[in-house]
Amino acid sequence: MVSDFGLEPGPEHYSCIVDLLCRAGELERAWKMVNEMTHKENGSYSVSMWGALLNACNEFGNIELGKLAARKALEMDPHNVGIYVLLSNVYAKFGMWDEIEQLRKLMKETGLKKDVGCSWIEIAS
């Protein structure tokens, strides 16, 4: 990008690449990229990278990497309810009910709660 367009890639660019790798089932490659980004000086990483990795771990059944991704994301943004929900989904998929209860207790203790979802449509007369 730099040589062709004079554009330095930012966190959003790397997040897209990580998401694409995750969707392709390339969790190891995605993990390596996120890990490399966390060690760069310019901080070209974001919670969304960890969230994409966590979501893919749910889809592809990698519990340990999912726990790591959640921990790293929560270190960056401890009040991100979406990460708790994604981790809860990973636990639920594998019947880890005790872990879900611990997660819910932690959320309650920190005063976090998931917003209720809603949607609507508009009907023109």
C-alpha positions in Angstrom: 0.0 0.0 0.0 2.8 2.4 0.8 4.7 1.9 -2.4 1.6 1.9 -4.7 -0.6 4.4 -3.0 1.5 6.2 -0.4 -0.9 5.0 2.2 0.4 3.6 5.5 -1.9 0.8 6.6 -3.8 1.5 9.8 -5.5 -0.7 12.4 -8.7 -0.9 10.3 -6.7 -2.3 7.3 -5.1 -5.0 9.5 -8.5 -5.8 11.1 -9.9 -6.5 7.7 -7.1 -8.8 6.8 -7.4 -10.6 10.1 -11.2 -11.0 9.6 -10.7 -12.4 6.1 -8.1 -14.9 7.3 -10.5 -15.9 10.1 -13.4 -16.4 7.7 -11.2 -18.6 5.6 -10.4 -20.7 8.6 -6.8 -19.6 8.8 -6.8 -19.0 12.5 -3.0 -19.6 13.0 -2.2 -17.1 10.3 -4.6 -14.6 11.8 -3.2 -15.2 15.3 0.4 -14.6 14.0 -0.7 -11.4 12.3 -2.4 -10.0 15.4 0.5 -11.1 17.6 2.9 -9.3 15.3 0.8 -6.1 15.3 0.7 -6.1 19.1 4.5 -6.0 19.2 4.9 -3.1 16.7 5.7 0.3 18.1 3.0 2.2 16.3 0.2 0.1 17.9 -1.5 -0.9 14.6 -3.9 -3.2 16.3 -7.4 -2.9 17.7 -10.1 -4.7 19.7 -11.8 -5.5 16.4 -8.8 -7.8 15.5 -9.2 -9.7 18.7 -12.9 -9.8 18.2 -12.7 -11.2 14.7 -10.3 -13.9 16.0 -12.6 -14.7 18.9 -15.6 -15.0 16.6 -13.7 -17.4 14.3 -12.7 -19.4 17.3 -16.3 -19.9 18.1 -17.0 -20.9 14.5 -14.1 -23.3 14.2 -14.0 -24.6 17.7 -10.7 -23.4 19.0 -11.5 -22.7 22.7 -8.0 -22.0 23.9 -7.2 -19.4 21.2 -10.7 -18.0 21.9 -9.9 -17.5 25.6 -6.7 -15.8 24.7 -8.3 -13.5 22.1 -11.0 -12.5 24.7 -8.4 -11.8 27.4 -6.4 -9.6 25.0 -9.4 -7.7 23.8 -10.6 -7.1 27.4 -7.2 -5.9 28.3 -7.6 -3.2 25.7 -11.3 -2.5 26.4 -12.5 -4.0 29.7 -16.1 -2.6 29.2 -16.6 -4.1 25.8 -19.8 -6.2 26.3 -19.5 -7.7 22.9 -16.4 -9.6 23.8 -18.1 -11.1 26.8 -21.0 -12.1 24.6 -18.7 -13.7 22.1 -16.8 -15.6 24.8 -20.1 -16.7 26.3 -21.1 -18.1 22.9 -17.9 -20.0 22.6 -18.5 -21.5 26.1 -22.1 -22.3 25.3 -21.2 -24.1 22.0 -19.1 -26.5 24.0 -21.4 -26.8 27.0 -19.1 -25.0 29.4 -21.9 -23.8 31.7 -19.8 -23.1 34.7 -17.6 -20.8 32.8 -20.7 -18.9 31.5 -21.9 -18.5 35.0 -18.5 -17.1 36.1 -18.6 -14.7 33.1 -22.0 -13.5 34.0 -21.0 -12.9 37.6 -18.0 -10.9 36.4 -20.2 -8.8 34.2 -22.6 -8.2 37.0 -19.8 -7.3 39.4 -18.4 -4.8 37.0 -21.8 -3.3 36.2 -21.9 -4.4 32.6 -24.9 -5.7 30.8 -25.8 -6.5 27.2 -28.2 -4.0 25.6 -31.4 -5.6 24.5 -31.6 -5.8 20.8 -34.5 -4.6 18.8 -35.3 -3.8 15.2 -38.1 -2.3 13.4 -39.4 -1.7 9.9 -41.3 1.3 8.5 -44.4 0.6 6.5 -45.4 3.3 4.1 -49.1 3.8 3.6 
